[in-house]
Amino acid sequence: FKGAWLSLILQQRGHLVSGISLEPEVGSLYERARIGKFLENDVRCDIRESAKLLSHFKEINPDVVIHLAAQALVRVSYEQPKDTFETNVFGTLNVLNASQEIRDLKAQLIVTTDKVYKNLGTLKRYKESDELGGDDPYSASKAMADILTQSWQKSVSTQPIGIARAGNVIGGGDYSNNRIIPNLIDDISKGLNPSLRHPDSVRPWQNVLDCLNGYISAVNSLIEN
């Protein structure tokens, strides 16, 4: 969802865009918008396969890496905790390591989530300096990836690395399962009474285009500095 939109935005701004991902899901925005035709390289690879990932990175030789790949659904993380930790933690490590081999890389942005913060159960807004944590496998794995990236940036990397902790996004083309806004719209369009999971939960929202423009601004700042 985010990757498809980001690919379109960057391509329309004159950049050469390559993508590495799993097979696209049937009915996804990537498939419906035919994103593959806009890409210089459209690669199928599991980021847990470190050797293959490194080979693809060297072949593409990017100027900038934006790491969006993840097991990104909280409910799935309960059903598949091992895969969630492997993808979100070791997958991120493999991306960082592969990027380190690209000599001319100008910047790298690792996308985590606002769920990396330790949930104190209050309405207080979180700051970037707040303690990280995570009870469910998704939140915990992304907090681990965040700490891993901070350590890599300070101790290993010779290239500028940024971390983006985005909240929930909404926008056209979000066809993933268990998404609140798409599910509500789907219920209403079918004449059903809309249902809201965990109605007492507090959720921040932003449009996907605002989020992605934030990523691009963060990358530009890394390059300029």
C-alpha positions, 0 to 999 in steps of 0.5 A: 500500500505505502510502497505502491504510492511511494513508487508512483510519487518518486517516479512522477518526480523524475526518480528511477525507482526499483522495488524489492518485495514478496509476490503482490497480493491479489487485488492489491494497489500494486496490482490494480495500478500496475506499479511494476511498469513504473519500476526500473527493477521489480524484484521478488525476494524475501528480506530474510534471505540475506545472500539474495537480498545483498545480491539484488542490492549490489545489482540495483546499486541505489542512491537511497534505500527506503525500507518499508518491508515488514509483517505489518499487521498486529492481529497476524503477529499473534497468529505468526509470531516467529515469522513476524520477529524474523521479518521485522528484526532479522529482515531489517538487519539484512537490509542494513547490512546490504545497504552497507555494501553500497559505496555510493549510497547517499541515505537510508530511511528505516520505517518503523511505527508509532507502536514502538513506544511503551504503552503507558495506557494514558492519553499523553502524546509520545515524544521521540525520546520516550521509552520503547517497548511492545507487548504484542509481537508486532510492536515488540519486533518493530521496537527491536528493529528501531533499537537495532537501527539506532545501534547500527547507525552509531556503531557500524554505518558509514552512511546517514540513516534515519528512522521514521515512526509513522502512525496509522495511514488511510487512503485510496487503495488500502485492500489489506485485511483487518483495516478499520476504515476500509472495513467500515466502508465495506460494511456500509456499502453492503448495507450492513451495520458497521462494526468497530473492533476495540471501540475504546482504543485511541488511534492516530490517523494520517493520509498516506500521501502526507506520511510518504511526503514526510518520508521523502522530506526525511530522506532529503534532510539526510542527504543535505546534512 
